[in-house]
Amino acid sequence: MVVLIFGATGGVGSAVAKRLASQGLRLHLSGRNGDKLRLLGEALSCPTSQADVLDSAAIERVVAEAGESINGLVYAAGSVTLKPLGRTTDADMMRDFELNALGAARVVRSALPALKRAPSTSIVLFSTVAVGRGFAFHTSIGMAKGAVEALARSLAAELAPRIRVNCIAPSLTRTPLTMGLVATEQAEAAMARSHALHRIGEPDDIASMTEFLLSDRASWITGQVFAVDGGRSTLAGPS
């Protein structure tokens, strides 16, 4: 089994790579940060391809380097743009859409021939709890991730029954992109209290669900958006 991970140098992507490698799966990792990617590849003894997902030609190259057959595809590249609408530029919104939604679509399109050659295939994309709940200052990223959820469902219908497609929607998770939101103990404690389970997410919380969705244990699951969010999407916090 070969799993291709885009965005492998990010907090979630790296956690996914480490968890899958610990299960003995063959991986091919791609990320924008060459130094981090090289170190991760060496640590996990797997091949890597440096690339920016905003570059269509680079995506094609990565897919070709991953091999003729791909069993699993994880698109973990993403952004966190938090601004009031009045300070959110068209460029902000276009970049969020291209990085989160259009990038995912480009990657799947490029990988389709290799995915179709595998006997069992699963694709995992990533959204956010903010799509379903609505949070202030999340206009740009909420729109982009909403498109990711629509993409996952549309692809699941189009690619069934050979290829399964699912999406994970986390709440605040401790990654380099989000550390500014929990820069102090007080800030983290406040964020933790907004979740029924009284903590923010860790990358391995998301990686665990990703591993499950890629596996044959999830062979009858497709077209779903899974909240891995400490209950924030459905449960009120403490009064």
MDAnalysis code that builds the backbone (N, CA, C; Angstrom):
import MDAnalysis as mda
import numpy as np

u = mda.Universe.empty(717, n_residues=239, atom_resindex=np.repeat(np.arange(239), 3), trajectory=True)
u.add_TopologyAttr("name", ["N", "CA", "C"] * 239)
u.add_TopologyAttr("resid", np.arange(1, 240))
u.add_TopologyAttr("resname", ["MET", "VAL", "VAL", "LEU", "ILE", "PHE", "GLY", "ALA", "THR", "GLY", "GLY", "VAL", "GLY", "SER", "ALA", "VAL", "ALA", "LYS", "ARG", "LEU", "ALA", "SER", "GLN", "GLY", "LEU", "ARG", "LEU", "HIS", "LEU", "SER", "GLY", "ARG", "ASN", "GLY", "ASP", "LYS", "LEU", "ARG", "LEU", "LEU", "GLY", "GLU", "ALA", "LEU", "SER", "CYS", "PRO", "THR", "SER", "GLN", "ALA", "ASP", "VAL", "LEU", "ASP", "SER", "ALA", "ALA", "ILE", "GLU", "ARG", "VAL", "VAL", "ALA", "GLU", "ALA", "GLY", "GLU", "SER", "ILE", "ASN", "GLY", "LEU", "VAL", "TYR", "ALA", "ALA", "GLY", "SER", "VAL", "THR", "LEU", "LYS", "PRO", "LEU", "GLY", "ARG", "THR", "THR", "ASP", "ALA", "ASP", "MET", "MET", "ARG", "ASP", "PHE", "GLU", "LEU", "ASN", "ALA", "LEU", "GLY", "ALA", "ALA", "ARG", "VAL", "VAL", "ARG", "SER", "ALA", "LEU", "PRO", "ALA", "LEU", "LYS", "ARG", "ALA", "PRO", "SER", "THR", "SER", "ILE", "VAL", "LEU", "PHE", "SER", "THR", "VAL", "ALA", "VAL", "GLY", "ARG", "GLY", "PHE", "ALA", "PHE", "HIS", "THR", "SER", "ILE", "GLY", "MET", "ALA", "LYS", "GLY", "ALA", "VAL", "GLU", "ALA", "LEU", "ALA", "ARG", "SER", "LEU", "ALA", "ALA", "GLU", "LEU", "ALA", "PRO", "ARG", "ILE", "ARG", "VAL", "ASN", "CYS", "ILE", "ALA", "PRO", "SER", "LEU", "THR", "ARG", "THR", "PRO", "LEU", "THR", "MET", "GLY", "LEU", "VAL", "ALA", "THR", "GLU", "GLN", "ALA", "GLU", "ALA", "ALA", "MET", "ALA", "ARG", "SER", "HIS", "ALA", "LEU", "HIS", "ARG", "ILE", "GLY", "GLU", "PRO", "ASP", "ASP", "ILE", "ALA", "SER", "MET", "THR", "GLU", "PHE", "LEU", "LEU", "SER", "ASP", "ARG", "ALA", "SER", "TRP", "ILE", "THR", "GLY", "GLN", "VAL", "PHE", "ALA", "VAL", "ASP", "GLY", "GLY", "ARG", "SER", "THR", "LEU", "ALA", "GLY", "PRO", "SER"])
u.atoms.positions = np.array([
    [0.847, -1.197, 0.000],
    [0.000, 0.000, 0.000],
    [0.877, 1.240, 0.000],
    [0.629, 2.163, -0.914],
    [1.359, 3.421, -0.994],
    [0.401, 4.565, -0.685],
    [0.765, 5.404, 0.275],
    [-0.038, 6.573, 0.629],
    [0.764, 7.818, 0.296],
    [0.171, 8.694, -0.494],
    [0.792, 9.960, -0.872],
    [0.208, 11.062, 0.003],
    [1.096, 11.794, 0.691],
    [0.662, 12.843, 1.611],
    [1.181, 14.187, 1.129],
    [0.267, 15.075, 0.780],
    [0.619, 16.461, 0.471],
    [0.474, 17.284, 1.751],
    [1.394, 18.209, 1.975],
    [1.373, 18.983, 3.211],
    [1.959, 18.210, 4.371],
    [2.932, 17.342, 4.080],
    [3.476, 16.448, 5.104],
    [4.326, 17.161, 6.134],
    [4.754, 18.396, 5.857],
    [5.598, 19.091, 6.819],
    [4.790, 19.937, 7.800],
    [3.476, 20.001, 7.639],
    [2.637, 20.716, 8.591],
    [2.385, 19.878, 9.831],
    [1.746, 20.463, 10.815],
    [1.513, 19.745, 12.068],
    [0.682, 18.498, 11.901],
    [-0.443, 18.598, 11.202],
    [-1.308, 17.434, 10.990],
    [-0.678, 16.474, 9.993],
    [-0.158, 16.990, 8.880],
    [0.445, 16.127, 7.873],
    [1.593, 15.308, 8.421],
    [2.422, 15.938, 9.252],
    [3.541, 15.226, 9.867],
    [3.059, 14.142, 10.816],
    [2.026, 14.451, 11.597],
    [1.474, 13.456, 12.525],
    [0.882, 12.277, 11.770],
    [0.204, 12.555, 10.655],
    [-0.353, 11.480, 9.827],
    [0.772, 10.601, 9.301],
    [1.823, 11.224, 8.782],
    [2.947, 10.464, 8.239],
    [3.571, 9.564, 9.305],
    [3.783, 10.099, 10.491],
    [4.411, 9.313, 11.560],
    [3.517, 8.151, 11.987],
    [2.223, 8.394, 12.089],
    [1.305, 7.325, 12.504],
    [1.238, 6.223, 11.447],
    [1.152, 6.609, 10.177],
    [1.069, 5.602, 9.124],
    [2.377, 4.826, 9.006],
    [3.495, 5.519, 9.149],
    [4.790, 4.834, 9.085],
    [4.919, 3.823, 10.210],
    [4.386, 4.151, 11.385],
    [4.464, 3.222, 12.519],
    [3.652, 1.958, 12.270],
    [2.702, 2.031, 11.320],
    [1.897, 0.862, 10.965],
    [2.508, 0.080, 9.802],
    [3.675, 0.526, 9.356],
    [4.378, -0.194, 8.304],
    [3.924, 0.134, 6.899],
    [3.154, 1.206, 6.725],
    [2.692, 1.570, 5.386],
    [3.801, 2.265, 4.598],
    [3.781, 2.073, 3.303],
    [4.716, 2.758, 2.415],
    [4.181, 4.151, 2.116],
    [5.020, 5.151, 2.305],
    [4.600, 6.533, 2.142],
    [5.422, 7.244, 1.091],
    [4.822, 8.259, 0.499],
    [5.551, 9.225, -0.308],
    [5.101, 10.587, 0.187],
    [6.040, 11.394, 0.648],
    [5.719, 12.648, 1.309],
    [6.046, 13.841, 0.429],
    [5.182, 14.845, 0.496],
    [5.428, 16.086, -0.234],
    [5.132, 17.270, 0.673],
    [5.957, 18.300, 0.563],
    [5.760, 19.513, 1.335],
    [6.527, 20.661, 0.719],
    [6.231, 21.850, 1.179],
    [6.874, 23.036, 0.616],
    [8.229, 23.314, 1.263],
    [8.358, 22.985, 2.556],
    [9.597, 23.250, 3.288],
    [10.585, 22.112, 3.054],
    [11.604, 22.363, 2.216],
    [12.535, 21.311, 1.833],
    [13.322, 20.725, 2.984],
    [13.782, 21.569, 3.912],
    [14.584, 21.078, 5.029],
    [13.755, 20.181, 5.946],
    [12.554, 20.639, 6.305],
    [11.675, 19.824, 7.152],
    [11.294, 18.522, 6.457],
    [11.045, 18.604, 5.168],
    [10.647, 17.421, 4.419],
    [11.770, 16.398, 4.384],
    [12.984, 16.863, 4.152],
    [14.132, 15.950, 4.103],
    [14.319, 15.247, 5.448],
    [14.235, 16.004, 6.543],
    [14.410, 15.410, 7.864],
    [13.308, 14.402, 8.178],
    [12.076, 14.731, 7.809],
    [10.966, 13.811, 8.059],
    [11.128, 12.545, 7.231],
    [11.503, 12.699, 5.972],
    [11.707, 11.534, 5.122],
    [12.804, 10.632, 5.645],
    [13.878, 11.234, 6.126],
    [14.970, 10.439, 6.686],
    [14.527, 9.724, 7.952],
    [13.772, 10.419, 8.793],
    [13.318, 9.818, 10.050],
    [12.380, 8.643, 9.813],
    [11.565, 8.739, 8.762],
    [10.570, 7.699, 8.491],
    [11.007, 6.739, 7.383],
    [12.192, 6.978, 6.846],
    [12.747, 6.120, 5.776],
    [11.791, 6.004, 4.590],
    [11.331, 7.161, 4.113],
    [10.425, 7.146, 2.963],
    [10.809, 8.246, 1.981],
    [10.466, 8.071, 0.715],
    [10.824, 9.055, -0.301],
    [10.022, 10.345, -0.160],
    [10.602, 11.430, -0.648],
    [9.965, 12.736, -0.547],
    [10.068, 13.482, -1.875],
    [9.174, 14.445, -2.060],
    [9.191, 15.320, -3.226],
    [8.810, 16.724, -2.777],
    [9.762, 17.650, -2.795],
    [9.457, 19.016, -2.417],
    [8.608, 19.665, -3.497],
    [7.542, 20.356, -3.088],
    [6.663, 21.007, -4.065],
    [5.743, 21.983, -3.359],
    [5.324, 22.989, -4.110],
    [4.313, 23.940, -3.665],
    [3.005, 23.548, -4.342],
    [1.951, 23.334, -3.567],
    [0.694, 22.872, -4.155],
    [0.002, 23.949, -4.987],
    [0.523, 25.172, -4.964],
    [-0.015, 26.202, -5.840],
    [0.553, 26.101, -7.253],
    [1.481, 25.175, -7.432],
    [2.144, 24.971, -8.715],
    [1.626, 23.671, -9.336],
    [0.790, 23.787, -10.375],
    [0.185, 22.602, -10.987],
    [1.236, 21.649, -11.546],
    [2.288, 22.196, -12.152],
    [3.338, 21.346, -12.715],
    [4.051, 20.572, -11.616],
    [4.231, 21.200, -10.466],
    [4.875, 20.520, -9.346],
    [4.009, 19.377, -8.828],
    [2.699, 19.572, -8.806],
    [1.795, 18.504, -8.386],
    [1.931, 17.301, -9.314],
    [1.938, 17.550, -10.614],
    [2.089, 16.465, -11.590],
    [3.399, 15.706, -11.352],
    [4.461, 16.445, -11.057],
    [5.757, 15.808, -10.822],
    [5.718, 14.926, -9.580],
    [5.123, 15.434, -8.509],
    [5.047, 14.653, -7.270],
    [4.280, 13.355, -7.488],
    [3.143, 13.456, -8.155],
    [2.329, 12.265, -8.412],
    [3.120, 11.241, -9.235],
    [3.839, 11.708, -10.233],
    [4.643, 10.794, -11.054],
    [5.731, 10.123, -10.221],
    [6.344, 10.885, -9.313],
    [7.409, 10.332, -8.484],
    [6.874, 9.351, -7.452],
    [5.593, 9.472, -7.105],
    [5.005, 8.572, -6.100],
    [4.813, 7.158, -6.635],
    [4.738, 6.997, -7.953],
    [4.604, 5.658, -8.528],
    [3.355, 5.487, -9.352],
    [3.261, 4.346, -10.006],
    [2.151, 4.101, -10.926],
    [0.844, 3.791, -10.217],
    [0.917, 3.318, -8.972],
    [-0.284, 2.945, -8.231],
    [-0.261, 3.586, -6.850],
    [-1.350, 4.259, -6.494],
    [-1.464, 4.923, -5.197],
    [-2.729, 4.430, -4.503],
    [-2.580, 3.916, -3.288],
    [-3.715, 3.373, -2.533],
    [-4.411, 4.415, -1.668],
    [-3.638, 5.391, -1.192],
    [-4.202, 6.394, -0.305],
    [-3.668, 7.774, -0.639],
    [-4.536, 8.785, -0.529],
    [-4.141, 10.162, -0.806],
    [-4.631, 11.050, 0.326],
    [-3.721, 11.801, 0.915],
    [-4.054, 12.723, 2.006],
    [-3.642, 14.124, 1.581],
    [-4.598, 15.047, 1.593],
    [-4.283, 16.440, 1.267],
    [-4.369, 17.250, 2.555],
    [-3.203, 17.478, 3.173],
    [-3.149, 18.156, 4.464],
    [-2.612, 19.573, 4.364],
    [-2.416, 20.077, 3.140],
    [-2.000, 21.473, 2.984],
    [-3.176, 22.379, 3.332],
    [-2.898, 23.506, 3.965],
    [-3.994, 24.392, 4.334],
    [-3.498, 25.696, 4.915],
    [-4.436, 26.523, 5.350],
    [-4.112, 27.844, 5.884],
    [-5.081, 28.186, 7.004],
    [-4.724, 29.213, 7.778],
    [-5.610, 29.730, 8.821],
    [-5.580, 31.248, 8.721],
    [-6.548, 31.813, 7.996],
    [-6.645, 33.260, 7.839],
    [-7.795, 33.764, 8.702],
    [-7.465, 34.498, 9.743],
    [-8.480, 35.006, 10.668],
    [-8.447, 36.531, 10.669],
    [-9.408, 37.142, 9.989],
    [-9.508, 38.597, 9.891],
    [-10.976, 38.989, 9.812],
    [-11.313, 40.186, 10.304],
    [-12.673, 40.690, 10.026],
    [-12.827, 40.918, 8.530],
    [-14.033, 40.814, 8.041],
    [-14.261, 40.924, 6.603],
    [-13.718, 42.235, 6.037],
    [-13.839, 43.310, 6.798],
    [-13.390, 44.606, 6.312],
    [-11.895, 44.672, 6.049],
    [-11.131, 43.788, 6.667],
    [-9.682, 43.767, 6.447],
    [-9.238, 42.550, 5.640],
    [-10.206, 41.781, 5.151],
    [-9.888, 40.614, 4.326],
    [-9.908, 41.011, 2.861],
    [-8.768, 40.891, 2.197],
    [-8.668, 41.318, 0.807],
    [-9.105, 40.202, -0.142],
    [-9.347, 40.591, -1.389],
    [-9.627, 39.586, -2.411],
    [-8.470, 38.604, -2.518],
    [-7.249, 39.115, -2.393],
    [-6.074, 38.240, -2.477],
    [-6.068, 37.217, -1.350],
    [-6.469, 37.622, -0.130],
    [-6.570, 36.675, 0.990],
    [-7.534, 35.546, 0.645],
    [-8.705, 35.924, 0.136],
    [-9.734, 34.929, -0.132],
    [-9.359, 34.013, -1.297],
    [-8.755, 34.583, -2.323],
    [-8.340, 33.764, -3.449],
    [-7.235, 32.796, -3.050],
    [-6.312, 33.247, -2.211],
    [-5.233, 32.361, -1.779],
    [-5.788, 31.222, -0.917],
    [-6.691, 31.544, 0.007],
    [-7.284, 30.491, 0.841],
    [-8.022, 29.471, -0.014],
    [-8.775, 29.956, -1.003],
    [-9.508, 29.031, -1.863],
    [-8.551, 28.174, -2.684],
    [-7.520, 28.803, -3.232],
    [-6.599, 28.038, -4.078],
    [-5.815, 27.021, -3.265],
    [-5.372, 27.403, -2.077],
    [-4.562, 26.495, -1.271],
    [-5.394, 25.347, -0.698],
    [-6.586, 25.644, -0.212],
    [-7.382, 24.624, 0.471],
    [-8.258, 23.801, -0.464],
    [-9.009, 24.459, -1.346],
    [-9.984, 23.756, -2.181],
    [-9.458, 23.429, -3.568],
    [-9.002, 24.438, -4.283],
    [-8.518, 24.194, -5.638],
    [-7.287, 23.293, -5.626],
    [-6.409, 23.487, -4.645],
    [-5.237, 22.627, -4.535],
    [-5.625, 21.175, -4.339],
    [-6.618, 20.930, -3.492],
    [-7.073, 19.558, -3.271],
    [-7.634, 18.957, -4.552],
    [-8.430, 19.747, -5.281],
    [-9.008, 19.247, -6.533],
    [-7.918, 18.947, -7.561],
    [-6.923, 19.816, -7.653],
    [-5.826, 19.588, -8.585],
    [-5.064, 18.311, -8.257],
    [-4.812, 18.099, -6.966],
    [-4.071, 16.917, -6.544],
    [-4.849, 15.646, -6.883],
    [-6.134, 15.624, -6.560],
    [-6.942, 14.438, -6.863],
    [-6.987, 14.197, -8.368],
    [-7.192, 15.260, -9.141],
    [-7.237, 15.113, -10.596],
    [-5.929, 14.531, -11.142],
    [-4.818, 15.027, -10.648],
    [-3.522, 14.537, -11.117],
    [-3.286, 13.083, -10.722],
    [-3.761, 12.716, -9.533],
    [-3.500, 11.374, -9.011],
    [-4.499, 10.330, -9.481],
    [-5.579, 10.742, -10.149],
    [-6.650, 9.807, -10.501],
    [-6.164, 8.559, -11.241],
    [-5.332, 8.678, -12.270],
    [-4.890, 7.449, -12.951],
    [-4.209, 6.467, -12.004],
    [-3.335, 6.975, -11.138],
    [-2.640, 6.093, -10.191],
    [-3.594, 5.544, -9.139],
    [-4.559, 6.342, -8.710],
    [-5.538, 5.879, -7.729],
    [-6.410, 4.771, -8.305],
    [-6.761, 4.889, -9.585],
    [-7.629, 3.898, -10.218],
    [-6.912, 2.572, -10.460],
    [-5.587, 2.574, -10.450],
    [-4.848, 1.332, -10.641],
    [-4.781, 0.495, -9.371],
    [-5.056, 1.091, -8.232],
    [-4.983, 0.370, -6.965],
    [-6.290, -0.376, -6.712],
    [-6.228, -1.546, -6.075],
    [-7.447, -2.325, -5.836],
    [-8.361, -1.710, -4.778],
    [-7.783, -0.943, -3.859],
    [-8.566, -0.327, -2.790],
    [-7.981, 1.046, -2.518],
    [-8.814, 2.077, -2.623],
    [-8.290, 3.437, -2.580],
    [-9.143, 4.327, -1.688],
    [-8.462, 5.205, -0.933],
    [-9.160, 6.142, -0.055],
    [-8.485, 7.507, -0.133],
    [-9.304, 8.547, -0.178],
    [-8.827, 9.925, -0.173],
    [-9.345, 10.605, 1.084],
    [-8.471, 11.361, 1.763],
    [-8.876, 12.108, 2.954],
    [-8.509, 13.574, 2.770],
    [-9.512, 14.448, 2.922],
    [-9.335, 15.889, 2.856],
    [-9.624, 16.495, 4.234],
    [-9.354, 17.804, 4.386],
    [-9.529, 18.434, 5.699],
    [-10.314, 19.734, 5.606],
    [-11.291, 19.863, 6.490],
    [-12.112, 21.058, 6.608],
    [-11.850, 21.692, 7.972],
    [-12.870, 22.299, 8.562],
    [-12.769, 22.914, 9.879],
    [-14.142, 22.959, 10.527],
    [-14.168, 22.944, 11.843],
    [-15.423, 23.060, 12.579],
    [-16.139, 24.363, 12.246],
    [-15.381, 25.377, 11.799],
    [-15.967, 26.690, 11.517],
    [-16.937, 26.675, 10.342],
    [-16.889, 25.657, 9.495],
    [-17.843, 25.576, 8.382],
    [-19.249, 25.321, 8.920],
    [-19.371, 24.415, 9.863],
    [-20.677, 24.033, 10.385],
    [-21.215, 24.960, 11.457],
    [-20.341, 25.644, 12.198],
    [-20.796, 26.474, 13.306],
    [-20.821, 27.954, 12.979],
    [-19.824, 28.436, 12.281],
    [-19.760, 29.864, 12.003],
    [-19.113, 30.621, 13.142],
    [-17.902, 31.130, 12.909],
    [-17.171, 31.904, 13.907],
    [-16.789, 33.254, 13.310],
    [-16.777, 34.269, 14.142],
    [-16.335, 35.587, 13.697],
    [-14.896, 35.508, 13.184],
    [-14.612, 36.333, 12.196],
    [-13.268, 36.471, 11.610],
    [-12.836, 35.265, 10.782],
    [-13.746, 34.336, 10.510],
    [-13.419, 33.125, 9.742],
    [-13.996, 33.165, 8.321],
    [-14.362, 34.341, 7.824],
    [-15.036, 34.412, 6.524],
    [-14.239, 33.726, 5.422],
    [-12.975, 34.092, 5.292],
    [-12.167, 33.586, 4.182],
    [-11.911, 32.089, 4.302],
    [-11.442, 31.666, 5.455],
    [-11.117, 30.243, 5.607],
    [-12.389, 29.410, 5.670],
    [-13.466, 29.968, 6.223],
    [-14.729, 29.237, 6.264],
    [-15.274, 28.975, 4.867],
    [-15.194, 29.978, 3.991],
    [-15.635, 29.781, 2.607],
    [-14.800, 28.712, 1.917],
    [-13.482, 28.796, 2.099],
    [-12.586, 27.854, 1.417],
    [-12.813, 26.426, 1.903],
    [-12.933, 26.259, 3.200],
    [-13.113, 24.909, 3.734],
    [-14.513, 24.374, 3.444],
    [-15.497, 25.272, 3.345],
    [-16.817, 24.830, 2.920],
    [-16.755, 24.221, 1.526],
    [-15.939, 24.805, 0.673],
    [-15.747, 24.254, -0.668],
    [-15.071, 22.888, -0.604],
    [-14.181, 22.705, 0.357],
    [-13.524, 21.399, 0.509],
    [-14.556, 20.331, 0.859],
    [-15.479, 20.648, 1.741],
    [-16.509, 19.671, 2.096],
    [-17.370, 19.326, 0.889],
    [-17.732, 20.328, 0.104],
    [-18.507, 20.069, -1.109],
    [-17.703, 19.230, -2.096],
    [-16.419, 19.523, -2.191],
    [-15.544, 18.748, -3.070],
    [-15.511, 17.286, -2.639],
    [-15.381, 17.041, -1.357],
    [-15.309, 15.662, -0.859],
    [-16.577, 14.892, -1.206],
    [-17.738, 15.505, -1.005],
    [-18.985, 14.806, -1.295],
    [-19.167, 14.583, -2.799],
    [-18.830, 15.595, -3.588],
    [-18.969, 15.458, -5.036],
    [-18.051, 14.371, -5.578],
    [-16.806, 14.356, -5.117],
    [-15.864, 13.336, -5.569],
    [-16.281, 11.949, -5.099],
    [-16.820, 11.869, -3.885],
    [-17.257, 10.563, -3.381],
    [-18.330, 9.970, -4.288],
    [-19.248, 10.815, -4.764],
    [-20.293, 10.342, -5.674],
    [-19.711, 9.974, -7.033],
    [-18.821, 10.813, -7.526],
    [-18.258, 10.608, -8.864],
    [-17.324, 9.401, -8.941],
    [-16.558, 9.164, -7.887],
    [-15.515, 8.140, -7.935],
    [-15.940, 6.795, -7.347],
    [-17.125, 6.720, -6.759],
    [-17.619, 5.444, -6.230],
    [-17.870, 4.482, -7.396],
    [-17.762, 3.183, -7.187],
    [-17.427, 2.524, -5.926],
    [-15.933, 2.241, -5.734],
    [-15.098, 2.600, -6.702],
    [-13.688, 2.233, -6.637],
    [-12.908, 3.036, -5.609],
    [-13.253, 4.315, -5.457],
    [-12.455, 5.205, -4.621],
    [-13.352, 5.857, -3.575],
    [-12.958, 5.738, -2.327],
    [-13.691, 6.379, -1.230],
    [-13.098, 7.759, -0.956],
    [-13.970, 8.728, -0.634],
    [-13.523, 10.086, -0.334],
    [-14.233, 10.575, 0.918],
    [-13.458, 10.994, 1.908],
    [-14.025, 11.525, 3.142],
    [-13.251, 12.760, 3.583],
    [-13.836, 13.463, 4.537],
    [-13.266, 14.725, 5.003],
    [-13.300, 14.752, 6.526],
    [-12.286, 15.351, 7.121],
    [-12.218, 15.522, 8.577],
    [-12.297, 17.015, 8.884],
    [-13.146, 17.373, 9.846],
    [-13.326, 18.773, 10.239],
    [-12.901, 18.948, 11.698],
    [-11.664, 19.324, 11.932],
    [-11.195, 19.491, 13.315],
    [-11.632, 20.832, 13.899],
    [-11.566, 20.913, 15.209],
    [-11.593, 22.202, 15.886],
    [-10.131, 22.622, 16.097],
    [-9.922, 23.619, 16.936],
    [-8.573, 24.152, 17.152],
    [-7.617, 23.033, 17.559],
    [-6.565, 22.872, 16.776],
    [-5.583, 21.812, 16.992],
    [-4.203, 22.437, 17.111],
    [-3.390, 21.906, 17.985],
    [-2.078, 22.480, 18.262],
    [-1.105, 22.216, 17.102],
    [-0.974, 23.167, 16.218],
    [-0.050, 23.074, 15.089],
    [0.695, 24.399, 14.954],
    [1.762, 24.441, 14.159],
    [2.461, 25.717, 13.964],
    [1.553, 26.829, 13.443],
    [0.546, 26.501, 12.641],
    [-0.349, 27.512, 12.096],
    [-1.250, 28.150, 13.155],
    [-1.518, 27.422, 14.233],
    [-2.491, 27.902, 15.218],
    [-1.861, 28.341, 16.539],
    [-0.545, 28.263, 16.662],
    [0.055, 28.525, 17.964],
    [-0.138, 29.965, 18.429],
    [-0.351, 30.896, 17.493],
    [-0.617, 32.260, 17.902],
    [-1.913, 32.408, 18.675],
    [-2.833, 31.458, 18.489],
    [-4.120, 31.518, 19.185],
    [-4.028, 31.005, 20.615],
    [-2.984, 30.255, 20.918],
    [-2.810, 29.701, 22.265],
    [-1.400, 30.007, 22.753],
    [-0.982, 31.248, 22.547],
    [0.395, 31.637, 22.855],
    [0.664, 31.728, 24.352],
    [-0.381, 31.850, 25.164],
    [-0.209, 31.913, 26.608],
    [-1.050, 30.831, 27.278],
    [-0.713, 30.522, 28.516],
    [-1.486, 29.523, 29.262],
    [-2.937, 29.964, 29.413],
    [-3.123, 31.268, 29.610],
    [-4.479, 31.776, 29.784],
    [-5.292, 31.621, 28.499],
    [-4.649, 31.907, 27.365],
    [-5.354, 31.785, 26.091],
    [-5.709, 30.332, 25.808],
    [-4.787, 29.427, 26.073],
    [-5.080, 28.017, 25.837],
    [-6.181, 27.518, 26.764],
    [-6.149, 27.948, 28.019],
    [-7.180, 27.525, 28.965],
    [-8.555, 28.009, 28.521],
    [-8.628, 29.226, 28.019],
    [-9.907, 29.757, 27.547],
    [-10.399, 28.970, 26.345],
    [-9.499, 28.668, 25.429],
    [-9.873, 27.871, 24.265],
    [-10.309, 26.470, 24.682],
    [-9.604, 25.893, 25.623],
    [-9.945, 24.551, 26.087],
    [-11.348, 24.517, 26.677],
    [-11.715, 25.572, 27.425],
    [-13.035, 25.610, 28.074],
    [-14.170, 25.727, 27.067],
    [-13.879, 26.136, 25.835],
    [-14.933, 26.226, 24.821],
    [-15.260, 24.869, 24.214],
    [-14.516, 23.841, 24.600],
    [-14.754, 22.475, 24.134],
    [-15.281, 21.630, 25.285],
    [-16.238, 20.775, 25.003],
    [-16.830, 19.947, 26.062],
    [-15.790, 19.060, 26.738],
    [-14.759, 18.653, 26.007],
    [-13.729, 17.789, 26.579],
    [-12.587, 18.571, 27.209],
    [-12.736, 19.881, 27.279],
    [-11.840, 20.763, 28.028],
    [-10.368, 20.660, 27.620],
    [-10.112, 20.511, 26.349],
    [-8.750, 20.641, 25.829],
    [-8.831, 20.953, 24.338],
    [-7.756, 21.499, 23.810],
    [-7.689, 21.680, 22.367],
    [-7.158, 20.390, 21.749],
    [-7.254, 20.290, 20.442],
    [-6.837, 19.064, 19.783],
    [-5.331, 18.952, 19.648],
    [-4.879, 17.730, 19.524],
    [-3.481, 17.445, 19.217],
    [-3.429, 16.842, 17.813],
    [-2.333, 17.043, 17.080],
    [-2.254, 16.501, 15.723],
    [-2.562, 15.012, 15.636],
    [-2.184, 14.240, 16.656],
    [-2.434, 12.803, 16.583],
    [-3.911, 12.463, 16.708],
    [-4.715, 13.355, 17.301],
    [-6.165, 13.135, 17.308],
    [-6.685, 13.076, 15.877],
    [-6.178, 13.967, 15.037],
    [-6.602, 14.017, 13.642],
    [-5.961, 12.879, 12.850],
    [-4.712, 12.595, 13.162],
    [-4.005, 11.519, 12.455],
    [-4.672, 10.168, 12.695],
    [-5.196, 9.960, 13.893],
    [-5.851, 8.696, 14.212],
    [-7.075, 8.464, 13.328],
    [-7.889, 9.496, 13.152],
    [-9.050, 9.361, 12.274],
    [-8.627, 9.196, 10.828],
    [-7.580, 9.881, 10.435],
    [-7.076, 9.746, 9.070],
    [-6.645, 8.317, 8.792],
    [-5.904, 7.743, 9.733],
    [-5.468, 6.352, 9.588],
    [-6.664, 5.421, 9.417],
    [-7.690, 5.624, 10.223],
    [-8.887, 4.785, 10.130],
    [-9.549, 4.909, 8.759],
    [-9.714, 6.129, 8.275],
    [-10.408, 6.341, 7.001],
    [-9.619, 5.792, 5.820],
    [-8.311, 5.715, 5.944],
    [-7.493, 5.136, 4.882],
    [-7.529, 3.617, 4.882],
    [-7.911, 3.034, 5.997],
    [-7.816, 1.588, 6.169],
    [-9.053, 0.859, 5.658],
    [-8.931, -0.449, 5.534],
    [-10.067, -1.274, 5.117],
    [-11.155, -1.339, 6.180],
    [-10.849, -0.932, 7.392],
    [-11.877, -0.887, 8.443],
    [-12.958, 0.133, 8.106],
    [-12.635, 1.083, 7.228],
    [-13.601, 2.099, 6.815],
    [-14.102, 1.831, 5.397],
    [-14.103, 0.581, 4.997],
    [-14.396, 0.233, 3.601],
    [-15.838, 0.515, 3.181],
    [-16.736, 0.771, 4.139],
    [-18.129, 1.095, 3.786],
    [-18.460, 2.539, 4.157],
    [-17.445, 3.385, 4.170],
    [-17.636, 4.792, 4.539],
    [-17.111, 5.673, 3.417],
    [-17.978, 6.518, 2.871],
    [-17.551, 7.481, 1.860],
    [-18.517, 8.657, 1.839],
    [-18.023, 9.810, 1.383],
    [-18.853, 11.000, 1.268],
    [-19.220, 11.649, 2.592],
    [-18.415, 11.405, 3.633],
    [-18.738, 11.897, 4.968],
    [-17.770, 12.997, 5.417],
    [-18.283, 13.868, 6.286],
    [-17.446, 14.865, 6.950],
    [-17.468, 14.548, 8.443],
    [-16.321, 14.182, 8.976],
    [-16.227, 13.739, 10.365],
    [-15.701, 14.863, 11.250],
    [-16.475, 15.202, 12.281],
    [-16.047, 16.197, 13.259],
    [-15.127, 15.529, 14.278],
    [-13.882, 15.959, 14.316],
    [-12.940, 15.517, 15.348],
    [-12.575, 16.799, 16.086],
    [-13.396, 17.147, 17.091],
    [-13.391, 18.532, 17.566],
    [-13.678, 18.692, 19.054],
    [-13.524, 17.630, 19.838],
    [-13.779, 17.759, 21.272],
    [-15.209, 18.096, 21.599],
    [-16.118, 17.860, 20.638],
    [-17.536, 18.136, 20.863],
    [-17.980, 19.537, 20.482],
    [-17.056, 20.360, 19.950],
    [-17.408, 21.769, 19.765],
    [-18.487, 22.001, 18.720],
    [-18.598, 21.118, 17.743],
    [-19.601, 21.331, 16.688],
    [-21.017, 21.056, 17.147],
    [-21.192, 20.293, 18.207],
    [-22.543, 19.885, 18.607],
    [-22.889, 20.143, 20.065],
    [-21.894, 20.387, 20.917],
    [-22.140, 20.516, 22.352],
    [-21.814, 21.914, 22.843],
    [-22.688, 22.462, 23.677],
    [-22.435, 23.760, 24.261],
    [-21.316, 23.652, 25.287],
    [-20.511, 24.684, 25.376],
    [-19.456, 24.704, 26.397],
    [-20.051, 24.955, 27.762],
    [-19.213, 25.063, 28.790],
    [-19.720, 25.276, 30.152],
    [-20.409, 26.624, 30.279],
    [-21.408, 26.686, 31.121],
    [-22.160, 27.936, 31.310],
    [-21.356, 28.904, 32.165],
])
